[in-house]
Amino acid sequence: MDAKAVLQQLDRMLRSRHFRNSRRYPAFLAHIVRRTLKGDLDSLKERILGIEVFKRPHDYDTGADPVVRITAGEVRKRIALYYHDEGTEDELRIELPPGSYVPVFSPPGMGAAAHESQSGIWTATTELSTAMPVLVESGKEAGPRYVFRNWLLAAITVVVVLLAAAGFWFWGWISSPVESMWRPFFNSPDPVLIVMGSPPAGPGLPMDSHSHVHLSFNDALALSDITGLLDIHQQDHRAQTADSTSLDDLRKRPVVLISAFLNPWSSRILNPLRFSLVRQQIAPDGSTILGTIVDHKHPGSMWSFDFTKSVTVNTRDYAIVARLHSDLTEGPVMIVAGLGPGATESAGEFVSSPEYLKQVRATAPANWRNRNLELVLEVPMVDGKAGHAHIVATDFW
């Protein structure tokens, strides 16, 4: 295949609507195409791609950080969408077979399957191609029948191994709790907008461990966990406070809301849901004295946090974590809203940790990754410091 023609086709694809609004997917596709054209197929392995394309450390855990597998799957989808568009029938084809990170180049009108049937093997599987059995009988020159048998067995071997690899990759992808929780945000062409709570201004706020100054600090720790996760997955994001955020800012884009009572957007979106926030007692300065999560399905169930109690008395805090498609914003929303300061911090850690998110998978229906959800988290508190959150109530719809 002519390298110049391949690069021209690559440029057309990267300028298309399927790639131009992203940074991660064009970078990945361009890298693997250029390395293939140079014959540097040994570098097209998951770990090497993670290091070279996504700047991961040399010892990173590919099982815990599946950025290469997830990106490759999204690139395959976007390639398929590109060639589904009208007017691409006469274009050279660049495709990425399942289970491989080596692209296939085909003449117009030939997809990966057609390419395989003519050549007998995908160029995408160099390890497999070098391991193909040569079934030529000793002392005999291979005739057409033997050649055909060799290629047929080779093609069957490739298909079986690729199907197994694709199945392994797909199972890992759909079973990843982080991908299941954050898929609408990781796949967005728009930056994720993160809205933090706005500490009230004015004198007289108590400077103890429950003060709103400390609450905003805990919000910042939750922000750090979430932005770190988005950075790992190469997802653009920006952050701003609730008092500088309008409804127009929130509309038609992925949104993460951090904080409960200091972020009115959290309460507004949670209000019609099963679990919502209630300020049961309010101080003269407008701060919350007693904050509660109520269960509208079971009115007697509630979880409260008393801001007036000392850190040695408050042994539990609570948070709502919600992920839904909001009618108000017309887009995906993630809410991380702790009643007290420790719960917001712990909830931020919960939604960004694969280990903690396994709790969701253990209690959720099989198709939870495609549904809206609300979780109530209980957070143990020891001397004012938050422990690891665990789920005490759920709702999926």
Backbone hydrogen bonds, N-H to C=O, Kabsch-Sander energy under -0.5 kcal/mol:
donor,donor_aa,acceptor,acceptor_aa,energy
6,V,2,D,-1.9
7,L,3,A,-2.5
8,Q,4,K,-2.1
9,Q,5,A,-2.1
10,L,6,V,-2.6
11,D,7,L,-2.2
12,R,8,Q,-1.8
13,M,9,Q,-2.3
14,L,10,L,-2.5
15,R,11,D,-1.5
16,S,13,M,-1.1
19,F,16,S,-1.5
20,R,16,S,-2.7
22,S,19,F,-1.9
27,A,23,R,-1.5
28,F,24,R,-2.1
29,L,25,Y,-2.5
30,A,26,P,-2.8
31,H,27,A,-1.9
32,I,28,F,-2.2
33,V,29,L,-2.1
34,R,30,A,-2.3
35,R,31,H,-2.3
36,T,32,I,-1.8
37,L,33,V,-2.3
38,K,34,R,-1.6
39,G,36,T,-1.4
40,D,35,R,-2.3
41,L,39,G,-1.6
43,S,40,D,-0.8
44,L,41,L,-1.5
45,K,43,S,-1.3
49,L,45,K,-2.8
50,G,46,E,-2.5
51,I,47,R,-1.9
52,E,48,I,-3.0
53,V,49,L,-2.7
54,F,49,L,-1.1
55,K,51,I,-0.6
56,R,50,G,-2.2
60,Y,57,P,-1.8
62,T,60,Y,-0.8
65,D,61,D,-2.0
67,V,65,D,-0.5
70,I,66,P,-2.7
71,T,67,V,-2.3
72,A,68,V,-2.7
73,G,69,R,-2.1
74,E,70,I,-2.1
75,V,71,T,-2.6
76,R,72,A,-2.5
77,K,73,G,-1.8
78,R,74,E,-2.3
79,I,75,V,-2.6
80,A,76,R,-2.3
81,L,77,K,-2.1
82,Y,78,R,-2.3
83,Y,79,I,-2.4
84,H,80,A,-0.8
85,D,81,L,-0.8
85,D,82,Y,-1.1
88,T,85,D,-1.3
91,E,88,T,-1.7
93,R,106,S,-2.9
95,E,93,R,-0.5
95,E,104,V,-2.6
100,S,97,P,-1.5
104,V,95,E,-3.4
106,S,93,R,-2.5
110,M,107,P,-1.8
111,G,109,G,-0.6
115,H,111,G,-2.5
116,E,112,A,-2.0
117,S,113,A,-2.1
118,Q,114,A,-1.6
119,S,115,H,-2.1
120,G,116,E,-2.8
125,T,122,W,-1.2
126,T,124,A,-0.5
129,S,125,T,-2.6
130,T,126,T,-2.0
131,A,127,E,-0.8
131,A,128,L,-0.5
132,M,129,S,-1.0
135,L,133,P,-0.8
136,V,134,V,-1.0
137,E,135,L,-0.5
140,K,137,E,-1.7
147,V,143,G,-2.5
148,F,144,P,-2.7
149,R,145,R,-2.3
150,N,146,Y,-2.8
151,W,147,V,-2.6
152,L,148,F,-2.5
153,L,149,R,-2.6
154,A,150,N,-2.4
155,A,151,W,-2.7
156,I,152,L,-2.3
157,T,153,L,-2.4
158,V,154,A,-2.5
159,V,155,A,-2.5
160,V,156,I,-2.6
161,V,157,T,-2.5
162,L,158,V,-2.9
163,L,159,V,-2.6
164,A,160,V,-2.1
165,A,161,V,-2.7
166,A,162,L,-3.1
167,G,163,L,-2.5
168,F,164,A,-2.4
169,W,165,A,-2.8
170,F,166,A,-3.1
171,W,167,G,-2.5
172,G,168,F,-2.2
173,W,169,W,-2.3
174,I,170,F,-2.9
175,S,171,W,-1.9
176,S,172,G,-0.7
176,S,173,W,-0.7
180,S,176,S,-2.5
181,M,177,P,-1.9
182,W,178,V,-2.6
183,R,179,E,-1.3
185,F,182,W,-1.7
186,F,182,W,-2.4
187,N,183,R,-1.9
188,S,185,F,-1.0
192,V,236,D,-2.6
193,L,254,P,-2.6
194,I,192,V,-0.6
194,I,238,R,-3.0
195,V,193,L,-0.6
195,V,256,V,-3.2
196,M,194,I,-0.6
196,M,240,Q,-2.4
198,S,262,L,-2.5
208,D,206,P,-0.9
211,S,208,D,-1.9
215,L,211,S,-2.1
216,S,212,H,-2.3
217,F,213,V,-1.3
218,N,214,H,-2.3
219,D,215,L,-2.2
220,A,216,S,-1.8
221,L,217,F,-1.5
222,A,218,N,-2.1
223,L,219,D,-2.6
224,S,220,A,-2.2
225,D,221,L,-1.9
226,I,222,A,-2.2
227,T,223,L,-2.9
228,G,224,S,-1.9
229,L,225,D,-1.7
230,L,226,I,-2.3
231,D,227,T,-2.4
232,I,228,G,-2.0
233,H,229,L,-1.5
234,Q,231,D,-1.8
235,Q,230,L,-2.9
236,D,234,Q,-0.6
238,R,192,V,-2.4
240,Q,194,I,-2.4
242,A,196,M,-2.2
244,S,241,T,-1.1
245,T,242,A,-1.7
250,L,246,S,-1.1
251,R,247,L,-1.3
252,K,329,T,-3.4
253,R,250,L,-0.8
255,V,332,P,-2.2
256,V,193,L,-2.7
257,L,334,M,-3.2
258,I,195,V,-2.9
258,I,256,V,-0.5
259,S,336,V,-2.5
260,A,338,G,-0.6
263,N,260,A,-1.1
266,S,263,N,-1.3
267,S,263,N,-1.1
268,R,264,P,-2.2
269,I,265,W,-2.1
270,L,266,S,-2.4
271,N,267,S,-1.8
273,L,270,L,-2.0
276,S,274,R,-0.5
276,S,294,V,-1.6
278,V,292,T,-2.7
280,Q,278,V,-1.0
280,Q,290,L,-1.6
281,Q,290,L,-1.4
283,A,287,S,-3.0
286,G,283,A,-2.2
289,I,281,Q,-3.0
290,L,281,Q,-1.3
291,G,305,F,-2.3
292,T,278,V,-2.6
293,I,303,W,-3.0
294,V,276,S,-2.3
294,V,292,T,-0.5
295,D,301,S,-1.7
296,H,274,R,-2.9
296,H,294,V,-0.7
301,S,298,H,-2.8
303,W,293,I,-2.1
305,F,291,G,-2.5
307,F,289,I,-2.9
307,F,305,F,-0.7
308,T,289,I,-0.6
309,K,306,D,-1.0
313,V,310,S,-1.2
314,N,310,S,-2.0
315,T,313,V,-1.1
317,D,379,V,-2.5
319,A,377,L,-1.9
320,I,337,A,-2.8
321,V,375,L,-2.4
322,A,335,I,-1.8
323,R,373,L,-2.3
324,L,333,V,-2.3
326,S,324,L,-0.8
326,S,331,G,-2.5
330,E,326,S,-1.9
331,G,326,S,-0.8
333,V,324,L,-3.0
334,M,255,V,-2.6
335,I,322,A,-3.0
336,V,257,L,-3.1
337,A,320,I,-2.7
338,G,336,V,-0.5
339,L,318,Y,-3.4
344,T,340,G,-1.3
345,E,341,P,-1.6
346,S,342,G,-2.6
347,A,343,A,-2.7
348,G,344,T,-2.1
349,E,345,E,-1.7
350,F,346,S,-2.2
351,V,347,A,-2.4
352,S,348,G,-0.7
353,S,350,F,-1.1
357,L,353,S,-2.3
358,K,354,P,-0.8
358,K,355,E,-0.6
359,Q,356,Y,-1.7
360,V,357,L,-0.9
361,R,357,L,-1.4
362,A,358,K,-1.8
363,T,359,Q,-1.0
363,T,360,V,-1.0
364,A,360,V,-1.7
368,W,365,P,-1.6
370,N,367,N,-1.7
371,R,368,W,-1.7
373,L,323,R,-2.7
374,E,395,D,-2.3
375,L,321,V,-2.9
376,V,393,A,-2.6
377,L,319,A,-3.0
377,L,375,L,-0.5
378,E,390,H,-2.9
379,V,317,D,-3.2
381,M,315,T,-2.7
382,V,385,K,-2.6
384,G,311,V,-0.8
385,K,382,V,-1.9
387,G,380,P,-2.9
390,H,378,E,-1.9
392,V,376,V,-2.9
393,A,376,V,-1.1
395,D,374,E,-1.9
397,W,372,N,-1.8
